[in-house]
């Protein structure tokens, strides 16, 4: 018997307790099927919460419902909620009266012998205590729902912060992108007349600017932010509500009065005296009325908690979609920025190549006139060339011969031809891209 594991499930939709003997290594899904048989709530709509507001893990065995150790093993509750419902309005019937207690409630002025009255009042005290404990368990279930709501809210706040941070980063990148592409377009337009031009590339850049403007729509999360802030305010109000705190003080007072009445009756001698149950019945009626009132308030507050929780559940996918849109827009902007920068460096490479080509052309054109002349013309002591046509002929040991000069010019021409061919290929590739 000591090794048996029993789980008590408090159905918050009906305020009734169902208990199950757990089989060794029984899965949570198996337990949920048994719960469905008893309550009619399908496993897909079952939400099983511990007192801490933690939902049971379907990957773990059903024994997670039972706490370790001896303390409270027979009173620990798991709270069952129906996810398809957000309004719990009752009415919830109080626990049934025993026959003898119902007998005195029907006629409180009936006279009974003291020994018999003791037994009846003992059951009446037990009934009053039971009403208070029923409320305490239901209040604990409401508390578990509140803790679960706060867990969902913490997750919502975390996702909202990630969304806001990503939106701000996207906004900053878009501002930088727009400023840089406008500057690039201006500088490109300035050099088109004398530099390099490509209508296809210019069109692609303007399309990038339009696409970046469309990406700006992804950063608009104001409508979600407003819903989250309104929901957060509603949750704070629910936490501050007096119905979020225990309301069983009246029932506890009535419980103590019932116990005191029973103690007074117990001290009376068991003679042949008779007495009625007017005072005890009055306490029973007041306790039932008090329980009806606090349960109505409790389930009204619980319905608001579950409504807020459902709003969070509905908002989470929308935030996920908005976050994905922001990330996609961010990646698109960064890809466009990288593509444009690569094209700018490609233009710079072509411009540098053309500049080198012009330098080589000018040097090759000046080479036959200046280089041989510089070779042929000896330097005077003052650094000025001596214009003597015969004495200025260079000896073989003083410089290069004519064959070397001709070979050097041929090499320059071949190099120039290869550079021009490379430039033509790069320009054709850029026009195709």
C-alpha positions as CSV (number, residue, x, y, z in Angstrom):
1,X,0.0,0.0,0.0
2,X,2.9,2.4,0.8
3,X,4.2,2.0,-2.7
4,X,0.9,2.8,-4.4
5,X,0.8,6.1,-6.3
6,X,-2.6,7.9,-6.4
7,X,-3.1,11.1,-8.3
8,X,-6.0,13.4,-7.5
9,X,-7.3,15.5,-10.4
10,X,-9.5,18.5,-9.6
11,X,-11.7,19.2,-12.6
12,X,-12.0,23.0,-12.5
13,X,-14.9,22.9,-15.0
14,X,-17.1,21.0,-12.6
15,X,-15.3,21.5,-9.2
16,X,-15.2,17.7,-8.7
17,X,-12.3,15.5,-7.8
18,X,-11.4,12.3,-9.6
19,X,-8.6,10.0,-8.3
20,X,-6.6,7.5,-10.3
21,X,-4.3,4.7,-9.2
22,X,-1.2,5.1,-11.4
23,X,0.2,1.9,-13.0
24,X,4.0,1.4,-12.9
25,X,5.7,3.5,-15.7
26,X,2.3,4.7,-17.0
27,X,2.6,7.4,-19.6
28,X,0.9,10.7,-19.3
29,X,-1.1,10.0,-22.5
30,X,-2.5,6.9,-20.9
31,X,-3.6,8.9,-17.9
32,X,-5.2,11.5,-20.1
33,X,-7.3,8.8,-21.8
34,X,-8.5,7.7,-18.4
35,X,-9.3,11.3,-17.5
36,X,-11.3,11.7,-20.7
37,X,-13.3,8.7,-19.8
38,X,-14.2,10.2,-16.4
39,X,-14.6,13.9,-17.4
40,X,-15.4,13.9,-21.1
41,X,-12.6,16.3,-21.9
42,X,-10.4,15.1,-24.8
43,X,-6.7,14.8,-24.3
44,X,-6.1,17.6,-26.8
45,X,-8.2,20.0,-24.7
46,X,-6.8,18.9,-21.4
47,X,-4.4,21.2,-19.6
48,X,-3.0,19.7,-16.4
49,X,-1.3,22.2,-14.1
50,X,0.7,21.6,-10.9
51,X,0.3,24.0,-8.0
52,X,3.2,26.0,-9.3
53,X,1.4,26.7,-12.6
54,X,3.7,24.4,-14.5
55,X,2.0,22.3,-17.2
56,X,2.7,18.5,-17.1
57,X,5.3,17.4,-19.6
58,X,3.9,14.8,-22.1
59,X,7.4,13.3,-22.5
60,X,7.6,12.3,-18.8
61,X,5.7,9.5,-17.1
62,X,2.4,10.1,-15.3
63,X,4.2,9.7,-11.9
64,X,5.3,13.4,-12.3
65,X,1.8,14.2,-10.9
66,X,2.8,12.7,-7.5
67,X,5.3,14.5,-5.2
68,X,8.1,12.6,-3.6
69,X,8.0,11.9,0.1
70,X,5.2,11.3,2.6
71,X,4.1,14.9,3.3
72,X,0.9,15.6,1.4
73,X,1.0,12.5,-0.7
74,X,-2.8,12.0,-0.2
75,X,-3.9,15.6,-0.7
76,X,-1.6,16.9,-3.5
77,X,-3.8,18.1,-6.4
78,X,-3.4,18.4,-10.1
79,X,-5.7,20.9,-11.7
80,X,-7.5,20.1,-14.9
81,X,-8.6,22.8,-17.3
82,X,-10.5,22.6,-20.5
83,X,-8.6,24.5,-23.2
84,X,-11.7,24.8,-25.3
85,X,-13.4,26.9,-22.7
86,X,-12.4,30.3,-21.3
87,X,-15.6,31.0,-19.3
88,X,-16.3,29.0,-16.2
89,X,-19.7,30.2,-14.9
90,X,-21.1,27.3,-13.0
91,X,-23.4,27.0,-11.1
92,X,-21.4,24.6,-9.0
93,X,-23.4,22.6,-6.4
94,X,-22.1,22.3,-2.9
95,X,-21.2,18.9,-1.6
96,X,-24.2,16.8,-0.6
97,X,-25.5,16.6,2.9
98,X,-25.5,13.4,4.8
99,X,-28.9,12.0,5.8
100,X,-28.7,12.9,9.4
101,X,-27.4,16.5,8.7
102,X,-30.1,16.9,6.1
103,X,-32.6,15.8,8.7
104,X,-31.8,18.7,11.1
105,X,-31.5,21.2,8.2
106,X,-35.1,20.3,7.2
107,X,-36.3,20.9,10.7
108,X,-33.8,22.7,12.9
109,X,-36.2,22.9,15.9
110,X,-36.6,19.2,16.2
111,X,-35.6,18.0,19.7
112,X,-33.0,15.2,19.8
113,X,-31.2,13.5,22.7
114,X,-27.8,14.8,23.6
115,X,-25.9,11.6,22.6
116,X,-27.6,11.5,19.2
117,X,-27.2,15.2,18.8
118,X,-23.4,14.9,19.3
119,X,-23.2,12.5,16.4
120,X,-25.3,14.7,14.1
121,X,-23.4,17.9,15.0
122,X,-20.0,16.1,14.5
123,X,-21.1,15.4,10.9
124,X,-22.4,18.9,10.6
125,X,-19.0,20.3,11.7
126,X,-17.3,17.9,9.2
127,X,-19.6,19.3,6.5
128,X,-18.8,22.9,7.3
129,X,-15.0,22.1,7.3
130,X,-15.5,20.3,3.9
131,X,-17.1,23.4,2.4
132,X,-14.2,25.5,3.4
133,X,-11.7,23.0,2.1
134,X,-13.5,22.7,-1.2
135,X,-13.2,26.5,-1.7
136,X,-9.5,26.3,-0.7
137,X,-8.8,23.7,-3.3
138,X,-10.6,25.7,-6.0
139,X,-8.8,28.8,-5.0
140,X,-5.5,26.9,-5.3
141,X,-6.6,25.9,-8.8
142,X,-7.2,29.6,-9.6
143,X,-3.8,30.4,-8.2
144,X,-2.2,27.8,-10.5
145,X,-4.0,29.4,-13.4
146,X,-2.6,32.8,-12.5
147,X,0.9,31.4,-12.2
148,X,0.5,29.7,-15.6
149,X,-0.7,33.0,-17.1
150,X,2.3,34.8,-15.7
151,X,4.6,32.2,-17.3
152,X,2.9,32.8,-20.6
153,X,3.2,36.5,-20.1
154,X,6.9,36.3,-19.4
155,X,7.3,34.4,-22.6
156,X,5.2,37.0,-24.4
157,X,7.4,39.8,-23.0
158,X,10.6,38.0,-24.1
159,X,9.3,37.6,-27.6
160,X,8.0,41.2,-27.7
161,X,11.5,42.5,-26.6
162,X,13.1,40.4,-29.4
163,X,10.7,41.8,-31.9
164,X,11.2,45.4,-30.9
165,X,15.0,45.0,-30.9
166,X,14.9,43.4,-34.4
167,X,12.6,46.2,-35.6
168,X,14.9,48.9,-34.3
169,X,17.9,47.3,-36.0
170,X,16.0,47.0,-39.2
171,X,15.0,50.6,-39.1
172,X,18.6,51.7,-38.5
173,X,19.9,49.5,-41.4
174,X,17.2,50.9,-43.7
175,X,18.1,54.5,-42.9
176,X,21.7,53.7,-43.6
177,X,20.9,51.9,-46.8
178,X,18.7,54.8,-48.1
179,X,21.3,57.4,-47.3
180,X,24.2,55.4,-48.9
181,X,22.3,54.4,-52.0
182,X,21.2,58.0,-52.6
183,X,24.8,59.2,-52.3
184,X,25.9,56.4,-54.7
185,X,23.3,57.4,-57.3
186,X,24.4,61.0,-57.1
187,X,28.1,60.2,-57.5
188,X,27.3,57.7,-60.3
189,X,25.3,60.4,-62.2
190,X,28.2,62.8,-61.8
191,X,30.7,60.6,-63.5
192,X,28.5,59.1,-66.2
193,X,29.6,61.8,-68.7
194,X,33.3,61.0,-68.5
195,X,33.5,57.7,-66.6
196,X,31.9,54.3,-66.7
197,X,28.2,53.9,-67.3
198,X,25.8,50.9,-67.2
199,X,22.1,51.4,-67.6
200,X,21.4,47.9,-66.4
201,X,23.3,48.5,-63.1
202,X,21.6,51.9,-62.6
203,X,18.2,50.3,-63.0
204,X,19.1,47.5,-60.6
205,X,20.1,50.2,-58.0
206,X,16.9,52.0,-58.3
207,X,15.0,48.7,-57.9
208,X,17.0,48.1,-54.7
209,X,15.8,51.5,-53.4
210,X,12.2,50.6,-54.1
211,X,12.6,47.2,-52.5
212,X,14.1,48.7,-49.4
213,X,11.1,51.0,-49.1
214,X,8.9,47.9,-49.2
215,X,11.0,46.3,-46.5
216,X,10.2,49.2,-44.2
217,X,6.7,47.7,-43.8
218,X,8.2,44.8,-41.8
219,X,9.4,47.2,-39.1
220,X,5.8,48.4,-38.5
221,X,4.9,46.5,-35.3
222,X,2.8,49.3,-33.6
223,X,-0.4,47.3,-33.8
224,X,1.1,44.3,-32.0
225,X,2.8,46.5,-29.5
226,X,-0.5,48.2,-28.6
227,X,-2.2,44.8,-28.1
228,X,0.6,43.6,-25.9
229,X,0.6,46.7,-23.8
230,X,-3.2,46.5,-23.3
231,X,-2.9,42.9,-22.4
232,X,-0.1,43.6,-19.9
233,X,-2.3,46.3,-18.3
234,X,-5.2,43.8,-18.0
235,X,-2.9,41.2,-16.4
236,X,-1.6,43.7,-13.8
237,X,-5.2,44.7,-13.0
238,X,-6.1,41.0,-12.5
239,X,-3.1,40.6,-10.1
240,X,-4.3,43.6,-8.1
241,X,-7.9,42.4,-8.0
242,X,-9.2,41.5,-4.5
243,X,-10.5,38.3,-6.0
244,X,-6.9,37.2,-6.7
245,X,-6.5,36.8,-3.0
246,X,-8.1,34.3,-0.7
247,X,-11.7,35.2,0.3
248,X,-12.5,32.5,2.8
249,X,-12.3,34.5,6.0
250,X,-16.0,34.3,6.6
251,X,-16.0,30.6,6.0
252,X,-13.1,30.1,8.4
253,X,-15.0,32.1,11.0
254,X,-18.1,30.0,10.6
255,X,-16.0,26.9,10.8
256,X,-14.6,28.0,14.2
257,X,-18.1,28.8,15.4
258,X,-19.3,25.3,14.4
259,X,-16.4,23.7,16.3
260,X,-17.1,25.8,19.4
261,X,-20.8,24.8,19.3
262,X,-19.8,21.2,19.1
263,X,-17.4,21.6,22.1
264,X,-20.1,23.2,24.2
265,X,-22.5,20.3,23.4
266,X,-19.8,17.8,24.2
267,X,-19.4,19.2,27.7
268,X,-23.1,18.7,28.5
269,X,-23.8,15.6,30.6
270,X,-25.4,12.7,28.6
271,X,-28.6,12.8,30.6
272,X,-32.1,12.5,29.3
273,X,-32.0,16.2,28.2
274,X,-33.1,17.1,24.6
275,X,-32.0,20.0,22.5
276,X,-32.6,21.4,19.0
277,X,-30.1,22.3,16.2
278,X,-31.1,25.9,15.4
279,X,-27.6,27.4,16.0
280,X,-25.8,24.7,14.1
281,X,-28.2,24.8,11.1
282,X,-27.8,28.6,11.0
283,X,-24.0,28.1,10.6
284,X,-24.5,25.5,7.9
285,X,-26.8,27.8,5.9
286,X,-24.5,30.8,6.3
287,X,-21.5,28.6,5.2
288,X,-23.3,27.4,2.1
289,X,-24.3,31.0,1.2
290,X,-20.8,32.2,1.8
291,X,-19.3,29.5,-0.4
292,X,-21.8,30.3,-3.2
293,X,-20.7,34.0,-3.1
294,X,-17.0,33.4,-3.1
295,X,-17.2,30.7,-5.7
296,X,-19.0,33.0,-8.0
297,X,-16.3,35.6,-7.6
298,X,-13.6,33.0,-7.9
299,X,-14.8,31.6,-11.2
300,X,-15.5,35.1,-12.6
301,X,-11.9,36.0,-11.9
302,X,-10.7,32.6,-13.2
303,X,-12.6,33.2,-16.5
304,X,-10.8,36.6,-16.9
305,X,-7.5,34.8,-16.3
306,X,-8.2,32.2,-18.9
307,X,-9.4,34.9,-21.3
308,X,-6.1,36.7,-21.0
309,X,-4.2,33.5,-21.4
310,X,-6.1,32.7,-24.6
311,X,-5.2,36.2,-25.9
312,X,-1.5,35.5,-25.3
313,X,-1.8,32.2,-27.1
314,X,-3.4,33.9,-30.1
315,X,-0.8,36.7,-30.1
316,X,2.3,34.4,-30.0
317,X,2.0,33.2,-33.6
318,X,1.4,36.7,-34.8
319,X,4.6,37.9,-33.1
320,X,6.5,34.9,-34.5
321,X,5.3,35.9,-38.1
322,X,6.3,39.5,-37.5
323,X,9.7,38.5,-36.2
324,X,10.3,36.3,-39.3
325,X,9.2,39.1,-41.6
326,X,11.7,41.5,-39.9
327,X,14.5,38.9,-40.2
328,X,13.8,38.3,-43.9
329,X,13.7,42.1,-44.6
330,X,16.9,42.5,-42.6
331,X,18.6,39.8,-44.7
332,X,17.3,41.3,-47.9
333,X,18.7,44.7,-47.1
334,X,22.1,43.3,-46.2
335,X,22.2,41.3,-49.4
336,X,21.3,44.4,-51.5
337,X,23.9,46.4,-49.6
338,X,26.6,43.8,-50.2
339,X,25.7,43.4,-53.9
340,X,25.9,47.2,-54.5
341,X,29.2,47.4,-52.7
342,X,30.6,44.6,-54.9
343,X,29.4,46.4,-58.0
344,X,31.1,49.6,-56.8
345,X,34.4,47.8,-56.3
346,X,34.0,46.2,-59.7
347,X,33.6,49.7,-61.3
348,X,36.7,50.9,-59.4
349,X,38.6,47.9,-60.7
350,X,37.6,48.7,-64.3
351,X,38.4,52.4,-63.8
352,X,41.9,51.6,-62.5
353,X,42.5,49.1,-65.3
354,X,41.5,51.8,-67.9
355,X,43.8,54.3,-66.2
356,X,46.7,51.8,-66.3
357,X,46.0,51.2,-70.0
358,X,46.1,54.8,-70.8
359,X,49.5,55.2,-69.0
360,X,50.9,52.2,-70.9
361,X,49.7,53.6,-74.2
362,X,51.2,57.0,-73.5
363,X,54.5,55.4,-72.4
364,X,54.6,53.2,-75.5
365,X,53.9,56.1,-77.8
366,X,56.6,58.2,-76.2
367,X,59.0,55.4,-76.0
368,X,60.4,55.3,-79.6
369,X,60.9,59.1,-79.5
370,X,62.1,59.7,-76.0
371,X,63.6,56.5,-74.8
372,X,66.0,56.0,-77.6
373,X,66.7,59.6,-77.7
374,X,67.5,59.7,-74.1
375,X,69.7,56.7,-74.7
376,X,71.4,58.2,-77.6
377,X,71.9,61.7,-76.2
378,X,74.7,61.8,-73.7
379,X,74.5,63.9,-70.6
380,X,76.7,66.9,-70.2
381,X,78.2,67.9,-67.0
382,X,75.5,70.6,-66.6
383,X,72.7,68.0,-67.2
384,X,71.7,69.4,-70.6
385,X,71.6,67.2,-73.7
386,X,74.4,67.8,-76.3
387,X,72.9,68.0,-79.8
388,X,75.8,66.6,-81.7
389,X,74.4,64.0,-84.2
390,X,77.5,61.8,-84.5
391,X,79.2,62.1,-81.2
392,X,75.8,61.3,-79.5
393,X,75.6,57.7,-80.9
394,X,75.7,55.2,-78.1
395,X,78.3,52.6,-78.0
396,X,77.2,49.0,-77.3
397,X,78.9,49.0,-74.0
398,X,77.1,52.3,-73.0
399,X,73.5,51.2,-73.4
400,X,71.1,48.9,-75.2
401,X,71.5,48.1,-78.8
402,X,68.7,48.7,-81.4
403,X,67.5,45.1,-81.3
404,X,66.8,45.3,-77.5
405,X,64.9,48.5,-78.0
406,X,62.7,47.0,-80.7
407,X,62.1,43.9,-78.6
408,X,61.0,46.1,-75.6
409,X,58.5,47.9,-77.8
410,X,57.1,44.6,-79.1
411,X,56.7,43.5,-75.4
412,X,54.8,46.7,-74.6
413,X,52.4,46.2,-77.5
414,X,51.6,42.6,-76.5
415,X,51.0,43.7,-72.9
416,X,48.7,46.5,-74.1
417,X,46.8,44.2,-76.3
418,X,46.2,41.7,-73.4
419,X,45.0,44.5,-71.1
420,X,42.5,45.8,-73.7
421,X,41.2,42.3,-74.1
422,X,40.7,41.9,-70.4
423,X,38.9,45.2,-70.1
424,X,36.5,44.2,-72.9
425,X,35.7,40.9,-71.2
426,X,35.1,42.6,-67.8
427,X,32.8,45.2,-69.4
428,X,30.8,42.5,-71.2
429,X,30.5,40.5,-67.9
430,X,29.2,43.6,-66.0
431,X,26.6,44.3,-68.7
432,X,25.4,40.7,-68.5
433,X,25.1,40.8,-64.7
